[in-house]
Amino acid sequence: MDEMEAAYLEAADGDARDALRRALGDALQEMATLSGQVSRGFVRASRPADLARKLGPERRAREAARHG
């Protein structure tokens, strides 16, 4: 995490508020990208392995909660 913090501070010329804005902006963009991949019960994946990677842990957690 320290490397990311240093990179944002450097990009913001040492201005902590600007660095925070940049980090939050990047996080929001990442969330928007991920949100576009999952919607209404469908998951977009180019290969079955990608689909399993995205759904595996969530599905196991849901099933454990339902049966536990």
C-alpha positions in Angstrom: 0.0 0.0 0.0 2.9 2.4 0.7 3.9 2.3 -3.0 0.4 3.3 -4.1 0.3 6.1 -1.5 3.7 7.4 -2.7 2.6 7.2 -6.3 -0.5 9.2 -5.7 1.3 11.8 -3.6 4.0 12.1 -6.3 1.3 12.5 -9.0 -0.3 15.2 -6.9 2.9 17.1 -6.2 2.7 16.3 -2.5 -0.8 17.7 -2.1 -2.5 15.1 0.2 -6.1 16.2 -0.7 -5.3 16.0 -4.4 -3.8 12.6 -3.9 -6.9 11.4 -2.1 -9.1 12.7 -4.9 -7.1 10.9 -7.4 -7.2 7.6 -5.4 -11.0 7.9 -4.9 -11.5 8.7 -8.6 -9.5 5.6 -9.6 -11.5 3.5 -7.1 -14.8 4.8 -8.5 -13.7 3.9 -12.0 -12.7 0.4 -10.9 -16.1 0.0 -9.2 -17.9 1.1 -12.4 -15.9 -1.3 -14.5 -16.7 -4.2 -12.1 -20.3 -3.2 -11.9 -20.5 -3.4 -15.7 -19.4 -7.0 -15.5 -22.1 -8.2 -13.1 -25.7 -7.3 -13.4 -29.1 -8.9 -12.8 -27.7 -12.3 -11.9 -25.5 -12.5 -15.0 -21.8 -12.5 -15.0 -19.8 -11.7 -18.1 -16.8 -13.9 -18.6 -14.8 -14.8 -21.7 -13.9 -18.3 -20.6 -15.4 -20.8 -18.2 -12.4 -20.5 -15.9 -13.1 -16.7 -15.6 -16.7 -17.4 -14.7 -15.6 -20.0 -12.0 -13.1 -17.6 -10.6 -15.8 -14.8 -10.3 -18.6 -17.0 -8.9 -16.8 -19.7 -6.9 -16.3 -18.0 -3.6 -19.6 -16.1 -3.6 -21.6 -19.2 -4.5 -19.9 -21.3 -1.8 -20.6 -18.5 0.8 -24.3 -18.3 -0.2 -24.7 -22.0 0.0 -23.0 -22.2 3.3 -25.2 -19.5 4.7 -28.3 -21.2 3.4 -27.5 -24.6 4.8 -25.6 -23.5 7.9 
